[in-house]
């Protein structure tokens, strides 16, 4: 199949993007591991988009959290409108994994709230990867978790074509076996029957439905119609229907799985009997027998993932499961975004999962085979890599080692902005000094970030500065998603003069109005004050032409020295480029969003007047509309609001 990636944009590579693109493409010819050291705001995503277009390989982009994955997905979908750009993250709005805490004898049942839109997008990714070669998938760490094998998944694809003779009842039964449901609500994964017409909503999209017109058990017409207004969009000669649920199984595979579950249960119960572990024996007997009954009655059970290896007879215990990586061709391209965060996260997933499940197995809540439903171990992850590009402003030791400490640098910003200036000041009278600095920024209509090391100190400083007449917000982990977004929005419009917090490094905290970062206890060595963390902090004020950083410290630590030295090195490169090209730096202009709740309240019904149930209903409707318009940033915020209301 042709691999044609078409980048459509009015933008052209600028700054040192052209050099970075050229170097990466050259290195891809001979190297497997490439590091792009890109300073904050230099347009790493646009560079990667240009590499994808020219390298022409199916691409998986991994991000370490859903917020960042969402931002990357939106950007790449906009840049590649004619290609399949897909989104693959955990399909839960809320997920509390099953666990047992022996010290307190507490069993925690699995609780989850699935999101059908995310499930639809996951199905869309599988559909794209099994039908096309021009695919870009943006994923969270969900991509390293066990998934149905592509070979087994493809077995349940079936094609329909014009003039094909079908038995309608058998056809409908086949749809049901693939996980489709007969319903008047035509959301993805459902279908309706009206005489000779069958209207099917594919499980992987909500943009169109498939209308199948039959006469005398012969398919007369296959038409793609708009899911909302029912306009005809396209006529097909043939169409491949993919499963609504990736976990559909053949009857023979299910029967074999149940047989082996019973066999392993008998052996495990015998072990508990021998060890005189009667409580554990009773627990396991009750739980697994209940699941077996569910399998035999419905072909499904809650917690089916704990039995995944029974549905993969080709896989031995201990062997890695199939994952999203299994759906890519061997010559795919992997991009690990913010690699200094993503790689440690990937490395830690297996051990955390294993520890939780070992307790469940030991105390009789699960069969030992539950351990085979797991994420990839890190060495297994390394084996599924092909060509890898790691992107970060502060690459980690792992990726630097893989690239023999040779990096492709992207230091120059298209806006001409240079890294902020940095100075060190004594800790004595730091708050009084800070008051003067905040006032200077307030007079210039600019904002301030204040970074502390403890929650109490952050709260005390916010309270003290507020008493001194400033409007200061405290950004902390207990704020709900939409509250956090509102604090940042109010900072941008000037309602707040500054924000104080412990960790102001997170993606999304790129506020161009902020011109000063004050780092308190900058000499307190540790995770929050190591070289990478300090450089990441410095990057928060690199979007304002007046960007400046003050380190309040008593000692001059190695981390401070390295962070300042690296920032000065980048500044020299940026200043030289600006001078050579006659560029005048300018502050980033970024639209300030409308407040999310007020935006909804402008509708006919005021949200504040609604009861909880109606609020959830209204927000779900708005979320669906936002997703259909591909405004996934808004949809995710709405989803988080819904989850918090349900909680």
N, C-alpha and C positions, 0 to 999 in steps of 0.2 A: 504494500500500500504506500502511496505517496505521502511523504512527510513534508508538508508545506506549512511553515509557521509564518504568519503574515502580521507584522507589527504595523499597526495603523495609528499614526499620531502626527501632529504638527510639530512636535518637539524634535530637535536634533541633538545628538550627543554634544556636550560642551564641557568646559573646564578640562579636567583630565579624564573624563569619561571615554573619549575616543581612544586614548592610549591604553586605558584599562581594558576596554573591550578587545582591542587588538592583542594585548599580551595574554589575556585569558584564552582566547581562541587559539593562539599559537601554542600555549602550554597544554591545551586539551589534546593536541596531536600526540604528545609523548608522556604526559604526566597524568596520574590518577587522582592526585590531591592538590588542589589549588586554593590559596587563601587570598581573598579580597579584603584588604585592610581599608575600609572606607570610613572616613570621618563622618560624624553626624551631619546630615543635611546635604551630603554630596550626591545623592541620587543613586544609591546602590541598586534599588529595584529597577530603575530604568536601564542601568548598565546590564543587569541580569536579563532583562527583556530583550535587549539587543543581542546578547550572547545566545539566548534561546532561538531567536529568529535565524541567526546565521549557522548555529551548530546543528539545527534540525533534528533533534532527538526528543522523544517523549520525556517529560521533565516532572520530577517530584520536588516540590519546594516544602521544606519542613520548618515549622516555627515552634517556639517553646511555649506559646500560650494561644488561646483562641482569639484574643483581641488582635494580636499581631497577625495571626493567620487570616483573620477577616480583612484586615487592612491590605494585606498582600493580594488576597483573592480579588478584592474590588479593583485594585490598581491593574492587575494582570488581565482581568476580564475586560476592562476598558481598553487596554492596549492590544488585545488579541480577540476582537469581536467575531472573527470568522473561524476561530479555532475552538476546541472544547476546553474551556478553563473550568476546572472542577474544584470542589471544596469537600474535604474529608476530615471531620473531627468526631469526637465522641457524640453519640446521638442522644445524650441525656441532658435535660435541663437541670435535673437534680439526680445525684447518684450517691447513695450510701452503700458501700460494698458490704457483703456479708462478712461478719467477723466474730471471733470469740475471744474474750479477755479472761484468761484463767484466774488471774489474781482476785478478780471481783466476781468470778463465775457469771459473767455477763455475755449473753448471746445477742448479737445485733443482726437482725434480719435484713436482707438486702431490700433497700427501698430505692425506687427510681421513678423519674417522670420522663418518659421519652418525648422527643420532639419530632413530630412527623415530617416537618420541613427539612430538618437536618438528615433524617433517615432517607428522605427523597433525594437529597444532594449526595449522600453516600452511594445510593443506588445509581445515581447519574454518573458518578465517577467510575463505578464498575462497568456500567453500560458503555461509557466512552472508551475505557481501556480494552474492552473485549470487542469493540467494533471499529475503532479508528486508531490512527497512528500519530495524529497531530494533537496530542493531549498534554495539558499542563494541569497537574493536581497540586493544590495547596493543602497541606495537611498539618495537623498537630501531632503530638507523640502517639495519637491513636493509630498511626500507620504501622507501629511496631507490634501491635497486639494481634493475637491470633484471629484469623478470618477464614471463611470457607475457601477451599482451594479453587483456583480459577478453572481447572479441568472439570471439577464436580459442578461448579456454578454453570459452566457452559453447557453441560449435559441437559440442563433444564431450559435452555433457549429453544424456541421453535418458530419456524417461519410460516407465514401465511402468504398466499399469492392469489392473484386474480384467476378466476375460472377453476380454482381448487375445489374439489368436492369434499365437503365435511359433514359429519353428523353433528348438528347443532348442540344436542345434549352432551355429547362426548367432548365437544369443544369447550363448552361452559364448565364441564367437570375438570377439564385440563387447566383452565384458568384458576379455578378454585384450588387445585393441587399446587399451583405456583404461588399461592398466597393471596390471590385477588379475592375481593369480596363483592357479592352482589348487594348493591345499596343505592338508594335514591340520592345519596350524597356523593357526587362524583369527584371526591378528592383523590389524589394519586394512590393507585392500588385498588380502586373500586371499578365496578362496571354496572351498567343497566341494560335490560333487554326490553325492547319494544317491538313485538311482532318479529319481523325479519331483520330488524336493525339491532346491532349490538354496539353500544358506545362504551369504550374502554379508556380509562384514565391511566396511562403508563405510570409505573411506580417511580420513575426517575425524573419526571417533569410535571409542573403544573401550568405550563404554557400552552399545551394543546392536548386534545383528546383524539382518540382514534375511532372513527365510525366505520363499522364493517357491515355492509349491506349484503344480505344473502337472499337467494331465491331458489327454492327447491333443493336445499342443501348444497348450493354452489355459491362461492363468493363472487358477487357481481361488482363490488366497488370497495376500495380501501381508501379512506379520505382522512386527512389531518384537518381538524377543525379547531378554531380558537375556543379555549375552554370557557371563556366568559360570554362572548357574543355569538358563538357558534358559526362564525364566518368560515368558509372553506379556505384553507391555506395551501393545501398541497394534495395531489393525487399520487398514490403509490401502486406500483405493479406488484411489489412484495414488501413485507414488513416483518422484522424479527421481534418477537415478544420475549421479554426477559422477566425473570421471577420478581414478584412483588416483595417477596421475603427471601433474602439470600440463604436462609436456613431451611429451605425446602429439601426433603429427602425422598428418595424412591422407597417404595414399600419394602423391598428386599433389604436395603441398607438399614432401614429402621428396625426390621425384624432381627437382623444380625446384631445390631447395636444393643437391643433389649436383651438378647440372649447372652451377650458378653457382660453386660451390666449385672445380670443375675448371677453369672459365674463369679465375677469379682466380689460381689456382695457376699456370697456364700463363704469365700475364702477369708474376707475381712472379718466377718462375724465369727468365724472359727478362731481367728487370731484373738479377738477380744474375749471370747469364751475361755480360751487357753490361759490368757493373762488375768482372768477373773475381773475384767473391766465391764461389769454388767450395765452400768449406766451408759457407757459409750456404745455398747452393743445395741441397747434399746433405741438410743438416739438414731444411730445409723440405719437400723432396720426400718424404723418408722419413716424416716425421711426418704430413703432410696425406694422403698416399696411404693410410697405415694407418687414419686416421680415416674416409676415404672407404669403405674396405673394411668397416669396422665399421658405417657407416650403411647400406650396401647389404645387408649380411648380417643385422644386428640392428635397424636403424632407430634406433640409439643409439650414442654413443661417450663415453668418458671425456673430459671437457673440452668437452662439447657447448656449454657456455655461450660458448665462443670463436667459435662459428658462429651465434650467436643471430640476427644480422641477416638471414641467409639464410632463416630461417623467418618473417620479417616482411617480405614483399615490398613492403608499403605504406610501409615506413620507409626513408628515404634515409640514407646514411652521414653521420654528424655530428648527425643528429636525435636527440632524447632517446628513450630506450626507454620502454616501458610499465613501470609500477611498481605497487606496492600502491595508490598514490594513484589510479591509473586505475580501480580497482574501486569507488571511492566516488562518490556523486552530486555534482554541482557545488556544492550548498549544504551540504556537510559541514562539521563543526566540527573544527579541529585544535587540540590542546592540546600545547604543547611544555613538558615538565616539566624543572625545573632548567635553564632556558634559557641561563643563563650558561655552562653546560658543553655543552649539546646543540647550540646554534647554531654555535659554533666547530668542533665535531666534524663537523657536516654540511658546513660550509664547506670543510673540509680533505679530505674523502673522495675527491673526484674527482681532485685533483692527485696524490695518493699512488698511486691506481690507475693513472692515466695513465703516470706515470713508470716503474712496474714493467713495464707492457705495451709501452711504446715500446722498451725494451731487448730484450724477447722478439722483437718484430717486426724490429728492426734487425739482429739477429744470426741470423735465420732459424729461430726456434723457433715463430713464429706468422705467419699472414697478417695484413696491415694491418687487416682487418675485425675482428680480435679487439679492437681499440680501441673498437668500437661496443657491446661488452658492458661496461657501466660503470654507476656510480652517476650520479645527476643532478648536473649542475653547479649551483652555488648559485643563479644567476639562473633556472635551470629549476625548481629547488625553489620559488623565490619565485612562479613562475607557477602552480604547482599548488595554492598556498595559496588558501583562501577566507577564512573567518573564523578568526582565530588568537588563542588565549589563551596567553601566555607566563607560566609560574609560576616564581618563584625568590625566595629570601631576599635575593639580591644580583643583580638583573637586569643584563644586559650592555648595552653601548653600542648594539648593533644594535637590540635590541627596544625600548629606551628611545627611540631615535630614531624608530622606526616608530610609537610611541605618542605622539609629540611630548612626551616626558618627563612625561606624565601617567599616574600609576599608580593602581590600586585597591589600597589598603593593607589588610592583615590582620595586625595587630600583637598583638592580644589573644588569649591562649590560653584555651581552655575550662577549663583547670585553675586559672587565675588566676596561673600562674607568670610571673614577670617576668624580663627579661633579666638576666644576671649583672652584678655590680659589677666594675669594672676599676680596677686601680692599676698605676703604673709604678714599678719598682724598679731601682736601679743594678746593673750586671753584676758589680761587685766582690763577692766572697764569695757569689755566687749559689747555689752548690751547698750551702753550709752553711745558707743561708737556706731553700733548698728542703727540706732535711732536716727543719727545724723544721715547715714547712708540711705535709709528708707525715705527720709524726707526729700533728699536730692532726687531720688527716682520718682517720688510722688509729684514733685514740681515739674518733672519732665514727662508726666503721664506714662511712666514705665512701672514695671512691677518687680517684685523680689521673691526669690526662693530662699528659705532658711533651712539648712539641713542639720539635724541633731542626731544623737546616738541612742537616746532613750525616750520612751513615750512620755514619762513624767516631765522631763526637761522640755520637750516639745509643747506639752500642755501649759507649763508654767510660763514659757516665753510668749506663747500666743496670748495668754491671759494678761501678762504684764504689758505687752505692746498695745493691746486693746485699751487698757486703762490709760495709756499715754496718748490716746487719741487716734491711733491708727486702726484701720479695719483689717484684722489679720485672721485668717482661717487656719484651722489645724486639720491637716489631711492625714487620716489614719485608717487602719485596716478594717475598723468596724463600720465605716461608711458603706452603705449599699451602693451598687453600681451607679444608679441614676443620681444619687446624692453626690458621689464623687465627680461625676460629669458636670453637675450643676455648680460645685465649688470651683472647678476649673473655668467654667464659662463665666462665672461672676468675677473671677480674677481678671479675665481677659477684658471684660467691659469696664473694669475699674471699680466695681463694687467693693472688692478687696484690694488692699495695697500689696499684700503678700501672702504667702502660704508657708507654714512651718510644718515639717514632717520628718520622719525617720528615714524613709527611703523614697526619694524623689527621682528615681532612675527609671521607673517603669515606662514602657512604650506608651505613647499617647500623651505623655507630659512634655510635649513640644509646644511651648507657648511663646510665640515671637515677641510678645509684649514684655517678657521677663528679661531684664538687662543686668541684674545682679544676682549672683549666687553667693550666699554666705555659708561657709562650712564650719560649724562649731566643732571643737575637739578634733580638728583635722589630723592631729598627731596620734590619735588613738588607733594604733595598728590593729587590724582585724579585717573581717569580711567587708564591713561597711566603709573601711578606710584604706583598702589595699590599692595598688596602682590602677588596676582595671576599674574599680569602683569610682575612684577619684576622676579618672578620665571620662567615664560615663557621665558623672555629675557635671563636669565642665562642659560637656556637650549640650546640656540643657539650656545654656545661655549662648549657644553658638548661632542662634537664629536672629539675634538682634545686633545691629551695627555697633551698639554701645556695650556689648557683652563684657562683663567684668566679674572676676571671682576673687573672693577674699577667704583665705585660709586663716582661721583663728587658731593659734597653736603656741605651745611653749617650746616644743622641740621640733627640729627639722628632720622628719623621718625619711627613710629610704623611699617609701611609697610616694611621699610628697615630692621628693626630689625627682623621681622618675616621671611622675605625672606632669610636673612643670617642664622638665626637659623635653618630653615628647610633644607637649603643647607648643612650646617655643619652636621646636623643629618644624612643626606643621605651619605655624604662623609665618616663618621665614619663607617657606615654599609658596604659601598663599599670597604673601605680600609681593614677592618677586614676580609671580604670575600676573597679578593685578597691574603692577607697574609696567611690565613688558607689553601688556595688552590694553593699557589705558582703561582699566575697569574701576569704577567707583562702587564700593560695596553698598548694598541696600538691604534694609530689614525685610524679612519674609512677610508678605501680605497673605494672611490666611483668614478666610471667612469665619466669623463668629456664629455658631449655630444658635437657632432659636431654642428656648428652654423646652425640653421634651414634654413635660407635664402640661405647661401652659399651651403648647402647640396643640395637644389633644383636647384641652379644655375649650379651645376656640370652636370646637364642633357644637352641634345643637345641644348636647347634654354636657353639663359641667361635671368633670370627673370627681370633684370633691363631694358632690351631692349623691354619688352612686354608692350602693352597698358593695361589699367586697366581691360578691359573685358577679354583679353587673360590671364592675371595674375590670375584672379578669376577662369577661366576655368582650368588652369594648377594646381592651388592649390586644387581645388575640386577633380581633378583626383588623386592627391597625397593623399588627405585626405581619399578618398575611398579605395585606396590601403593600407594605414596604418591601417584603420579600419578592413579590411579583414584579415590582419596579426595580429589582436588583439593588435596592437600598439596604444592603445587609447590615451596615453599621447601625442604622436605626432599628432594623428588625432585631438585632442581637440585644440592643439596649432594652427594647420592649420585652423581649423574652426574659431578660434578667429581672425586669420589674414584675412580670407575671409570676416568675419563680418565687420572688421574695414575698409577693402577696399570698401565694399558695402556702408558703412556709409559715 
